[in-house]
Amino acid sequence: MNKQTSCFRCKGNMINNMITHVVDHDGSTLIVKNAPCLECEKCGATYFEGPVAKRLEKIIDKLKSINAELVVVKYTATD
């Protein structure tokens, strides 16, 4: 993943992990499971690398058009 090895917040060690990314949008909860991230071992802060952040934006934008209270999808690197 990223070459960033220390947390921007606390300078702790960053490790590769997968998280569940949750977004609230106009009364809907949009959930993307298994999103790859960097997570600080010390404070738990999470960061998405550029390509992952861009992909999450695309996924969330698609989910916004679904008229549902709750939408849950798995992260995929491609469409």
Protein Blocks (a to p, Z undefined) as FASTA:
>chain_A
ZZbfbdfklopacddddddddddeehiacddehiacdddfklopacddfklmmmmmmmmm
mmmmpccfbdcddddfbZZ
